[in-house]
């Protein structure tokens, strides 16, 4: 049979086109034997259903947009894997957008998604600009949004985060218990809510253990790898911290490189701990002590929340918040051996 379409397939099977269509959509209201007969005939006639056209008729793209600050970070790669597993099980694809921490890109991506390219958005934000009205437009378009990890506090939408304050407090406490008195805190964006929360955990741990807070030990870093290494070499030489807590993964690497270049020994001269989901952290020399976030579970939970919004919007609170726990793993980079 030439140019087989759904009408010709239905005619050959003496069935209605709606019955055949339900078989391809895997509807539960179709008899298993009938479905098997339809799929067998489709295979015999080499018929492939046009899901794109079907989605257009239903006004669904069967696509989820995922917006992240960067792709090089292992943490976001793991989160995307968690999202993709849930989306795939639901018959959805994902589109990944990387803002590279540029607010303008974030706004551009959101506006691009207004055209129905995606059925929903899962997002970790780029920066704390003052005006987030572009996100409020999503609700008018009935395009559901879920934040994960990095969020805007003034946008009311479901979110999945980790216990960043407790984790930062525990990491700083660990350095103090290992004998550190001058602990440098390395940050990229202190204005982000997640940056504020992590820094507050560091500050409160110092206060709890009666170690004076020194503003000079809050080190502002950038997204440029070489700039960070050069800056940290100067900081470590001039300020002479005995401990370092890195608020993001890439700053731990910059710390290792800087120490190598100026002949500082980790952990003898400088103890290091940082937020990181890197699987090779135990293989670094020395093995890196980490606050490890459940990145894959974070992505999975965010995706599950989004699909609840798509499938049963009345069953989810718009201000719902899920908090997952990170794990502090002590390794050689903070040891006294």
Long-range contacts (C-beta under 8 A, 24 or more apart in sequence): 1-45, 4-45, 4-46, 4-47, 5-47, 6-47, 6-49, 9-38, 9-41, 9-42, 9-45, 9-47, 12-41, 12-45, 13-37, 13-38, 13-41, 21-49, 21-54, 24-49, 24-51, 24-54, 25-54, 26-91, 59-116, 60-119, 61-116, 61-117, 61-118, 61-119, 62-91, 62-92, 62-93, 62-119, 63-92, 63-93, 63-94, 63-95, 63-117, 63-118, 63-119, 64-92, 64-93, 64-94, 64-95, 64-118, 64-119, 64-120, 64-121, 64-122, 64-303, 64-306, 65-94, 65-95, 65-97, 65-109, 65-113, 65-117, 65-118, 65-120, 65-121, 65-122, 66-94, 66-95, 66-96, 66-97, 66-121, 66-122, 66-123, 67-97, 67-99, 67-106, 67-109, 67-110, 67-121, 67-122, 67-123, 67-124, 68-96, 68-97, 68-98, 68-99, 68-123, 68-124, 69-98, 69-99, 69-100, 69-101, 69-124, 69-125, 69-126, 69-150, 70-98, 70-99, 70-100, 70-101, 71-96, 71-98, 72-250, 73-248, 73-249, 73-250, 74-249, 74-276, 74-277, 74-278, 74-279, 74-295, 75-149, 75-249, 75-275, 75-276, 75-277, 75-293, 75-295, 76-124, 76-295, 78-277, 78-295, 78-296, 78-299, 79-124, 79-148, 79-149, 79-295, 79-296, 79-298, 79-299, 79-302, 80-299, 81-296, 81-299, 82-295, 82-296, 82-297, 82-298, 82-299, 82-300, 82-301, 82-302, 82-303, 83-122, 83-299, 83-300, 83-302, 83-303, 84-299, 85-300, 85-303, 86-299, 86-300, 86-303, 86-304, 86-307, 87-303, 90-307, 92-119, 99-126, 100-126, 100-223, 101-126, 101-127, 101-188, 101-189, 101-223, 102-126, 102-127, 103-127, 103-129, 107-134, 110-134, 110-135, 110-137, 110-138, 113-143, 114-138, 114-141, 114-143, 118-143, 119-143, 119-144, 119-310, 120-144, 120-145, 120-146, 120-306, 120-307, 120-309, 120-310, 121-145, 121-146, 121-306, 122-146, 122-148, 122-299, 122-302, 122-303, 122-306, 123-147, 123-148, 124-148, 124-149, 124-150, 125-150, 125-151, 125-152, 125-192, 126-150, 127-189, 127-191, 127-192, 128-152, 128-189, 128-191, 128-192, 128-193, 144-306, 144-309, 144-310, 144-313, 146-302, 146-303, 146-305, 146-306, 146-309, 147-302, 148-298, 148-299, 148-301, 148-302, 149-194, 149-293, 149-298, 150-192, 150-193, 150-194, 151-193, 151-194, 152-193, 153-193, 156-318, 156-319, 157-318, 157-319, 158-305, 158-306, 158-309, 158-316, 158-317, 158-318, 158-319, 158-320, 158-321, 158-322, 159-320, 159-321, 159-322, 160-298, 160-301, 160-302, 160-305, 160-321, 160-322, 160-324, 161-194, 161-321, 161-322, 161-323, 161-324, 162-293, 162-294, 162-298, 162-323, 162-324, 162-325, 162-326, 163-323, 163-324, 163-325, 163-326, 164-194, 164-197, 164-198, 164-201, 164-326, 165-197, 165-198, 165-200, 165-201, 165-204, 166-201, 167-198, 167-201, 167-275, 167-291, 167-293, 167-326, 167-328, 168-197, 168-198, 168-199, 168-200, 168-201, 168-202, 168-205, 168-245, 168-247, 168-291, 169-201, 169-202, 169-204, 169-205, 169-208, 170-201, 170-205, 170-291, 170-328, 171-201, 171-202, 171-245, 171-273, 171-274, 171-291, 171-328, 172-201, 172-202, 172-205, 172-206, 172-245, 173-205, 173-208, 173-209, 174-273, 174-289, 174-328, 174-330, 174-334, 175-243, 175-245, 175-271, 175-273, 175-334, 176-205, 176-206, 176-209, 176-211, 176-243, 178-243, 178-267, 178-271, 178-334, 178-335, 178-336, 179-242, 179-336, 180-241, 180-242, 180-243, 180-271, 181-211, 181-242, 182-214, 182-217, 182-239, 182-240, 182-241, 182-242, 182-243, 183-211, 183-217, 183-241, 183-242, 183-243, 183-244, 183-245, 184-217, 184-218, 184-219, 184-235, 184-239, 184-241, 184-243, 184-244, 184-245, 185-217, 185-218, 185-219, 185-245, 185-247, 186-219, 186-221, 186-232, 186-244, 186-245, 186-246, 186-247, 186-248, 186-251, 186-254, 186-255, 186-274, 187-218, 187-219, 187-220, 187-221, 187-247, 187-248, 188-220, 188-221, 188-222, 188-223, 188-247, 188-248, 188-251, 190-218, 190-220, 195-247, 198-247, 198-275, 199-247, 202-245, 217-241, 221-251, 221-254, 225-250, 225-253, 225-254, 228-254, 229-254, 229-257, 229-258, 229-261, 232-258, 233-258, 233-261, 233-262, 236-262, 236-264, 236-270, 237-262, 241-270, 242-269, 242-270, 242-271, 243-270, 243-271, 243-272, 243-273, 243-334, 244-270, 244-271, 244-272, 244-273, 244-274, 245-273, 245-274, 246-272, 246-273, 246-274, 246-275, 246-276, 247-274, 247-275, 248-274, 248-275, 249-274, 249-275, 249-276, 249-277, 249-278, 252-276, 252-288, 252-290, 256-284, 256-288, 266-333, 267-332, 267-333, 267-334, 267-335, 267-336, 271-333, 271-334, 271-335, 272-333, 272-334, 273-333, 273-334, 275-326, 281-329, 281-331, 282-331, 284-333, 286-331, 286-332, 286-333, 286-335, 287-331, 287-332, 287-333, 288-331, 288-333, 289-328, 289-329, 289-330, 289-331, 289-332, 289-333, 289-334, 290-328, 290-329, 290-331, 291-326, 291-327, 291-328, 291-329, 292-326, 292-327, 292-328, 292-329, 293-324, 293-326, 294-324, 294-325, 294-326, 294-327, 297-324, 298-324
